[in-house]
């Protein structure tokens, strides 16, 4: 076989293709992409800049696939995501999986690699994955699903994704092992990570940071000054801190920074207790926190000027009244940064919605990470051409795959597929 032919569906900016091609080159094979498909025009543009091909548009308009050995598809994840409504196949985006199966039937590849969000694994108590498994098995493919964390593949990002792989008319044993990796980026400890992957390196956020990025990524002087006051000028205390108004823990809140108006110590204490106590079961079962009456607030915040403190917090728009109950005013998107990465740990999962608001304190600068640094978190080489619009680049990278993981999965699938193809040829002879 001179070249390994492949199809790249839902290709985005080309992360699956890049990882697959890196795998084939490492195995000393050449590749040919015989068809790619992506509906988003901005992603098509980046794909063309990097690979020279303009992807076809809507997959539903593709009648059949040309001959190929491998099928790649990072099919839409919104309908299965923890961040979405998790409608699954009840969502029209979820049914796009069946469009993949329709095209598989048109010209069966020897093997496939599908990528999706972790939520697909447990969606609808596992029934969605069982449906996918059934559709794959009835077509004569093997079925394996792995939960893989990017941090186990030499990338400093805590990103868990599901990889579904299969080979036609085969019963392969893959060397991949599901491993969720660290519980979170805060608890990351290199020695505690999975021992399944012996080639794993000790990587951290510091490895992907630029020495002197453009000043446009600096946080505003006002924002930095508010942070300095809060941490008493020790900006290293920002490492690993979230800026969020509806959770406690290792977090900074808008009222502590005085973003909508300076707060007294009593006002800050009330707000901090409020966001913790409102999750108590004694006040109800709503997992995102309950609205509380003044009497309920008084049960955990005893103060003779409670009325005045509540009125002040309402005036500054840290609280509002809804049906006679008090509710914090969520201001998370008013923060210039929602999470400060710790250079000595790994990053939280890069996601499309707020990849542009990940921050870092590095070389005496408080700033957002750059699109290039976000790309490095995903394993994209610096030679990869990103979208010229930073916000679009962040969005695309948050939606993309981790190159290192795709490469490792592809190496396994390619090797096993070629082995089974060779065995079948020997039988024919």
VMD Tcl script that draws the C-alpha trace (Angstrom):
set ca {
  {0.00 0.00 0.00}
  {1.56 3.28 -1.14}
  {-0.66 5.60 0.85}
  {-3.18 5.33 3.66}
  {-6.33 7.04 2.48}
  {-8.59 8.65 5.02}
  {-11.75 10.73 5.37}
  {-11.95 13.60 7.86}
  {-15.55 14.32 8.92}
  {-16.53 17.17 11.25}
  {-12.92 18.14 10.78}
  {-12.97 21.55 12.50}
  {-9.55 23.15 12.08}
  {-7.92 19.78 11.45}
  {-6.87 18.45 14.83}
  {-7.89 14.86 14.09}
  {-6.12 14.98 10.74}
  {-2.96 16.41 12.24}
  {-2.77 13.73 14.93}
  {-3.54 10.97 12.43}
  {-0.91 12.18 9.96}
  {1.70 12.45 12.71}
  {0.93 8.83 13.60}
  {1.25 7.60 10.01}
  {4.55 9.44 9.54}
  {5.89 7.87 12.74}
  {4.99 4.47 11.26}
  {6.65 5.47 7.97}
  {3.51 5.59 5.85}
  {2.22 8.35 3.62}
  {-1.36 9.59 3.73}
  {-3.96 10.97 1.39}
  {-7.05 12.79 2.62}
  {-9.69 11.90 0.03}
  {-12.51 13.93 1.61}
  {-12.99 16.36 4.47}
  {-16.17 17.96 5.76}
  {-16.84 20.92 8.06}
  {-19.86 23.22 8.11}
  {-18.26 26.21 9.87}
  {-16.74 28.71 7.41}
  {-14.14 30.06 9.85}
  {-12.89 26.54 10.60}
  {-12.84 25.76 6.86}
  {-10.57 28.77 6.35}
  {-8.03 27.63 8.95}
  {-8.16 24.08 7.60}
  {-7.38 25.29 4.09}
  {-4.49 27.47 5.31}
  {-2.88 24.47 6.99}
  {-3.67 21.57 4.68}
  {-4.43 23.15 1.33}
  {-7.88 21.54 1.18}
  {-11.22 23.31 1.51}
  {-13.58 20.96 3.38}
  {-17.02 20.22 2.01}
  {-19.89 21.70 4.00}
  {-22.92 20.05 5.55}
  {-22.35 16.29 5.96}
  {-26.02 15.68 5.19}
  {-25.41 16.82 1.61}
  {-22.65 14.28 1.01}
  {-24.11 11.29 -0.82}
  {-21.23 8.86 -0.46}
  {-17.59 8.59 0.48}
  {-14.73 7.76 -1.90}
  {-12.65 4.66 -1.25}
  {-10.58 4.97 1.90}
  {-9.06 2.88 4.66}
  {-9.61 5.09 7.71}
  {-12.47 7.30 8.84}
  {-11.95 10.12 11.36}
  {-14.86 11.96 12.97}
  {-14.93 14.31 15.93}
  {-18.69 14.51 15.66}
  {-20.61 17.34 17.39}
  {-20.50 17.07 21.14}
  {-22.93 19.77 22.35}
  {-25.83 17.36 22.68}
  {-23.83 15.06 24.96}
  {-21.77 17.63 26.85}
  {-21.91 18.21 30.60}
  {-22.00 21.88 29.70}
  {-25.03 21.45 27.44}
  {-28.53 20.14 27.99}
  {-27.44 16.54 27.36}
  {-30.36 15.89 25.02}
  {-28.37 13.28 23.10}
  {-30.22 11.66 20.24}
  {-33.22 13.79 21.12}
  {-31.17 16.70 19.76}
  {-30.78 16.98 15.98}
  {-27.03 17.45 16.46}
  {-26.94 14.08 18.19}
  {-28.50 12.40 15.16}
  {-25.49 13.41 13.07}
  {-23.89 10.20 14.31}
  {-26.35 8.35 12.08}
  {-25.19 10.50 9.17}
  {-21.71 9.06 9.79}
  {-23.15 5.56 9.72}
  {-24.99 6.33 6.47}
  {-21.70 7.34 4.89}
  {-19.91 4.33 6.36}
  {-22.44 2.16 4.53}
  {-21.64 3.94 1.26}
  {-18.01 2.80 1.23}
  {-16.88 0.89 4.27}
  {-13.49 1.94 5.66}
  {-11.19 -0.63 7.24}
  {-11.22 1.25 10.54}
  {-12.52 4.36 12.25}
  {-11.66 6.73 15.10}
  {-14.43 8.82 16.67}
  {-13.90 11.46 19.36}
  {-16.45 13.04 21.65}
  {-16.93 14.53 25.10}
  {-16.73 12.50 28.27}
  {-20.47 12.94 28.85}
  {-21.25 10.57 25.99}
  {-19.97 7.68 28.10}
  {-22.70 8.01 30.72}
  {-25.40 9.86 28.79}
  {-28.89 8.47 29.40}
  {-27.41 5.97 31.88}
  {-25.22 4.47 29.16}
  {-28.04 3.85 26.69}
  {-26.73 6.35 24.12}
  {-23.34 4.63 24.00}
  {-25.08 1.25 23.77}
  {-27.01 2.51 20.75}
  {-23.77 3.66 19.12}
  {-22.17 0.32 19.93}
  {-25.09 -1.57 18.38}
  {-24.90 0.46 15.16}
  {-21.16 -0.19 14.90}
  {-21.23 -3.90 15.72}
  {-24.04 -4.72 13.30}
  {-21.86 -3.39 10.47}
  {-19.11 -5.86 11.29}
  {-16.74 -3.57 13.19}
  {-15.14 -4.18 16.53}
  {-16.10 -1.70 19.25}
  {-13.84 -0.18 21.90}
  {-14.42 3.00 23.89}
  {-11.64 4.64 25.89}
  {-11.76 7.59 28.27}
  {-8.39 9.29 27.84}
  {-6.94 12.31 29.64}
  {-4.62 14.62 27.71}
  {-2.41 14.97 30.79}
  {-1.36 11.33 30.29}
  {-0.06 12.16 26.82}
  {2.56 14.80 27.59}
  {0.16 17.74 27.54}
  {-0.38 19.97 30.59}
  {-4.17 19.94 30.32}
  {-6.74 18.07 32.39}
  {-8.94 17.07 29.46}
  {-10.94 13.84 29.40}
  {-12.49 12.75 26.11}
  {-13.97 9.52 24.81}
  {-12.37 7.79 21.83}
  {-14.44 5.15 20.04}
  {-12.43 2.92 17.71}
  {-13.14 -0.11 15.58}
  {-11.70 -2.30 12.85}
  {-13.74 -4.13 10.21}
  {-14.00 -7.90 10.64}
  {-11.46 -8.00 13.46}
  {-11.17 -8.59 17.19}
  {-8.22 -6.39 18.17}
  {-6.63 -6.00 21.58}
  {-5.58 -2.38 21.92}
  {-2.82 -1.16 24.19}
  {-4.92 1.81 25.29}
  {-6.39 1.85 28.78}
  {-9.10 4.19 30.02}
  {-7.75 6.51 32.69}
  {-9.38 9.70 33.93}
  {-6.08 11.10 35.20}
  {-6.06 13.64 38.03}
  {-9.29 14.59 39.77}
  {-8.67 18.22 38.90}
  {-5.85 20.56 37.93}
  {-5.42 21.64 41.58}
  {-4.70 18.12 42.77}
  {-2.38 17.32 39.88}
  {0.73 15.53 41.05}
  {3.03 13.99 38.46}
  {3.87 10.96 40.60}
  {0.18 10.21 41.13}
  {-0.74 10.06 37.46}
  {-1.47 6.79 35.70}
  {1.38 4.30 35.29}
  {-0.24 2.88 32.15}
  {1.77 5.18 29.89}
  {5.52 4.75 30.46}
  {6.50 7.42 27.92}
  {4.67 10.14 29.81}
  {6.78 13.16 30.71}
  {6.54 15.56 33.61}
  {4.84 18.49 31.90}
  {3.29 21.62 33.38}
  {1.73 24.87 32.21}
  {5.15 26.52 32.42}
  {6.23 24.41 29.44}
  {3.77 26.11 27.08}
  {4.12 29.72 28.25}
  {5.75 32.33 26.03}
  {8.50 34.50 27.48}
  {7.22 37.85 26.27}
  {3.82 37.81 24.53}
  {2.20 40.94 23.16}
  {1.08 43.45 25.79}
  {-2.49 43.24 24.44}
  {-2.89 40.09 26.52}
  {-2.17 41.97 29.76}
  {-5.05 42.38 32.16}
  {-6.19 45.96 32.70}
  {-4.34 48.08 35.30}
  {-7.57 48.46 37.30}
  {-8.13 44.71 37.41}
  {-4.51 44.04 38.39}
  {-4.63 46.68 41.10}
  {-7.78 45.16 42.59}
  {-6.08 41.75 42.60}
  {-2.96 43.17 44.22}
  {-4.96 44.68 47.05}
  {-6.77 41.41 47.62}
  {-3.61 39.26 47.74}
  {-1.56 41.93 49.53}
  {0.79 42.33 46.55}
  {1.76 38.65 46.50}
  {0.53 37.80 43.03}
  {1.82 34.23 43.27}
  {-1.30 33.65 45.36}
  {-3.25 33.84 42.09}
  {-1.86 30.47 40.96}
  {-4.77 28.06 40.56}
  {-7.41 30.56 41.71}
  {-10.84 30.83 40.12}
  {-12.74 34.09 39.81}
  {-16.32 33.03 40.23}
  {-19.33 34.37 42.09}
  {-21.37 31.26 42.83}
  {-18.83 28.92 44.41}
  {-16.47 28.98 47.36}
  {-13.20 27.08 47.66}
  {-10.05 28.49 46.10}
  {-11.94 31.38 44.54}
  {-11.99 35.16 44.29}
  {-15.35 36.91 44.11}
  {-16.45 40.22 42.63}
  {-17.44 41.58 46.05}
  {-13.98 40.85 47.44}
  {-12.47 42.84 44.58}
  {-15.05 45.60 44.82}
  {-15.81 45.36 41.10}
  {-19.28 46.88 41.52}
  {-18.43 48.98 44.53}
  {-16.26 48.58 47.60}
  {-17.67 46.24 50.23}
  {-17.20 46.34 53.98}
  {-15.78 43.34 55.80}
  {-19.28 42.51 57.03}
  {-20.69 42.62 53.50}
  {-17.91 40.36 52.23}
  {-18.46 37.90 55.05}
  {-22.20 37.76 54.39}
  {-21.68 37.10 50.68}
  {-19.08 34.40 51.30}
  {-21.32 32.62 53.77}
  {-24.33 33.05 51.48}
  {-22.80 31.23 48.49}
  {-21.68 28.35 50.71}
  {-24.81 27.98 52.82}
  {-27.29 28.29 49.94}
  {-26.19 24.81 48.82}
  {-27.11 23.22 52.15}
  {-29.86 20.63 51.92}
  {-31.71 22.30 54.78}
  {-32.60 25.08 52.35}
  {-33.74 22.80 49.52}
  {-32.41 20.40 46.91}
  {-31.55 22.70 44.00}
  {-27.96 21.76 43.14}
  {-27.02 25.21 41.83}
  {-27.92 26.86 45.11}
  {-31.14 28.21 46.52}
  {-32.68 31.64 46.86}
  {-32.88 32.47 50.56}
  {-35.19 34.54 52.71}
  {-33.89 37.11 55.15}
  {-34.76 34.73 57.99}
  {-32.70 31.95 56.42}
  {-29.74 34.29 55.96}
  {-30.05 35.37 59.59}
  {-29.71 31.72 60.65}
  {-26.05 31.72 59.61}
  {-25.19 35.42 59.64}
  {-26.03 37.04 62.96}
  {-25.71 40.82 62.74}
  {-27.71 43.62 64.27}
  {-27.48 45.61 61.01}
  {-28.51 42.78 58.69}
  {-31.19 44.89 56.95}
  {-28.72 47.67 56.17}
  {-26.07 45.22 54.90}
  {-28.58 43.50 52.58}
  {-29.80 46.85 51.24}
  {-26.22 47.94 50.55}
  {-25.43 44.71 48.67}
  {-28.58 45.13 46.58}
  {-27.67 48.73 45.78}
  {-24.22 47.61 44.60}
  {-25.83 44.79 42.59}
  {-24.15 41.91 44.40}
  {-27.60 40.67 45.46}
  {-31.05 40.96 44.00}
  {-34.53 40.08 45.25}
  {-36.59 37.50 43.35}
  {-40.06 36.70 44.67}
  {-39.15 38.02 48.09}
  {-35.92 35.98 48.32}
  {-32.30 36.97 47.95}
  {-30.13 35.74 45.10}
  {-26.48 36.50 44.26}
  {-26.05 38.37 40.99}
  {-23.78 36.18 38.90}
  {-21.05 38.31 37.42}
  {-18.60 35.69 36.21}
  {-18.39 37.00 32.68}
  {-17.52 40.45 34.00}
  {-14.16 39.08 35.15}
  {-11.33 39.58 32.67}
  {-10.03 36.17 33.73}
  {-12.15 33.35 35.14}
  {-9.27 31.08 36.13}
  {-5.58 31.65 36.80}
  {-3.47 28.70 35.76}
  {-0.72 27.51 38.07}
  {2.52 27.33 36.03}
  {3.64 24.38 38.15}
  {0.44 22.36 37.60}
  {-1.70 21.53 34.60}
  {-4.45 23.56 32.99}
  {-8.16 23.08 33.41}
  {-9.96 21.82 30.29}
  {-9.78 24.26 27.42}
  {-13.35 24.92 26.26}
  {-14.72 27.07 23.47}
  {-16.89 29.30 25.66}
  {-14.13 30.80 27.80}
  {-10.71 29.75 26.48}
  {-10.12 33.47 25.97}
  {-10.42 34.11 29.72}
  {-7.78 31.77 31.09}
  {-5.13 33.77 32.88}
  {-1.66 33.36 34.30}
  {0.77 35.26 36.48}
  {4.10 34.79 34.73}
  {7.31 36.81 34.58}
  {5.77 39.59 36.67}
  {2.78 39.97 34.35}
  {-0.89 39.30 35.04}
  {-2.34 38.36 31.67}
  {-4.52 36.05 29.65}
  {-2.91 33.12 27.89}
  {-2.42 33.71 24.17}
  {-4.04 31.73 21.36}
  {-0.65 30.18 20.63}
  {-0.33 29.06 24.25}
  {-3.85 27.62 24.06}
  {-2.79 25.77 20.91}
  {0.22 24.34 22.74}
  {-2.09 23.06 25.48}
  {-3.77 21.03 22.74}
  {-0.51 19.84 21.21}
  {-0.62 21.93 18.03}
  {2.86 22.75 16.71}
  {3.89 26.38 16.53}
  {3.95 26.05 12.74}
  {0.17 25.57 12.73}
  {-1.56 28.67 11.36}
  {-4.26 29.92 13.74}
  {-7.21 32.13 12.85}
  {-6.16 35.78 12.66}
  {-9.06 36.77 14.93}
  {-7.98 35.86 18.47}
  {-11.50 35.21 19.76}
  {-12.20 32.83 16.88}
  {-8.87 31.11 17.45}
  {-9.64 30.56 21.15}
  {-13.09 29.22 20.27}
  {-11.74 26.83 17.65}
  {-8.99 25.53 19.92}
  {-11.47 24.91 22.74}
  {-13.54 22.84 20.31}
  {-10.58 20.92 18.95}
  {-8.87 17.70 19.98}
  {-5.58 17.07 21.75}
  {-3.11 16.16 19.01}
  {-0.97 13.91 21.21}
  {-3.95 11.77 22.18}
  {-5.17 11.41 18.60}
  {-1.65 10.44 17.53}
  {-1.41 7.72 20.20}
  {-4.87 6.34 19.36}
  {-4.12 6.47 15.63}
  {-0.84 4.59 16.03}
  {-2.73 1.78 17.74}
  {-5.55 1.68 15.20}
  {-3.30 1.93 12.14}
  {-0.95 -0.81 13.36}
  {-3.76 -3.21 14.22}
  {-5.66 -2.48 11.01}
  {-2.66 -3.09 8.78}
  {-1.92 -6.29 10.68}
  {-5.43 -7.67 10.06}
  {-5.35 -6.57 6.42}
  {-2.05 -8.41 5.96}
  {-3.46 -11.54 7.60}
  {-6.45 -11.54 5.27}
  {-4.19 -11.19 2.23}
  {-2.13 -14.18 3.39}
  {-5.29 -16.27 3.69}
  {-6.34 -15.36 0.15}
  {-2.95 -16.43 -1.16}
}
mol new
graphics top color blue
foreach p $ca { graphics top sphere $p radius 0.5 }
foreach p [lrange $ca 0 end-1] q [lrange $ca 1 end] { graphics top cylinder $p $q radius 0.2 }
display resetview
